[in-house]
């Protein structure tokens, strides 16, 4: 999701919408009266749902989603429905995380619109609810903006659709309601493409491979997939081959100052460091870089914060399952199984033997040191109280894996698997 530059008038419209929201909430101004008239019987329906009215700042603006809700109410000037209007989807609707507990919607103003109806549907629910009704007269300009103030900062996902009420020459009718809407979420994920350009190169003339380059490829694809398919926003520790954080760069951020990568997740809900795995030299009696596909398994290393966070473990399980499945489908792993953990007591303590095993499934693991996290990157995320993972997607010491990476099929497959895992862990839906 890309931030669209909007005219200054949009900012004014946003202020207007927020002011209107507050005014309507107290029901004490002329503007609020306009909203009550527009809302009609639907306003009563909304008000009768006390929980909605309390928790959703804009719900008492009503909407009139059912045609019969307009029966028997006072007509007001500018009411498209009363004068025989229709609802049409607005153009260029954009939704974006605005803060930990708010989502901003922007769309193009429709020249003949009298009002805009904003509807939203929570992930996992079939019900569209009225979120706001904005008088077009109060949202003049080329663009309109409205901010959904969520009831908490807990990660949540909604689908949004906005329709404009416009006059119609064909009598009263409504647009169909089958618009699937656009997903958005307040979830903020910090992605850390492991290492930096040129790191962990494998001497392979046929399929040249470099972990520090490939992790960036996966991370950029994951960022885009999360935004486009799930409406999830990411911050990145790097978007190029080089990394700079806190005055440090490449080598230091892969060594003595590596915890700064994890600390970059401050204010995020989740930290994920993306990697590909290796093994001890000549593991399993095979040359170091000629390992069998049976060694390929995702290992999700959790930090101490994630270890005691039920939802974080659900995300870790789902990422592991999705990556294992994707690897098996691509033929770079012998099987697609992953062992999910049902609680912190089932976290596997990482070991070389497990890492290099050709018979065990991948699972969620932990590696402690001195009462904290062994890996500096995970310690960094723990320092800022953020659940964090290192995702070891699979072994780059397997020739088939390097071949899939060189052919370009692996990075998008793993990125989609990671995104599906994150979404499943939070109970989010994919856009239709
Ligand atoms: Zn690595």
Boltz pocket constraint, residues with backbone or C-beta under 6 A from the ligand:
constraints:
  - pocket:
      binder: B
      contacts: [[A, 194], [A, 195], [A, 211], [A, 274], [A, 275], [A, 276]]
      max_distance: 6.0
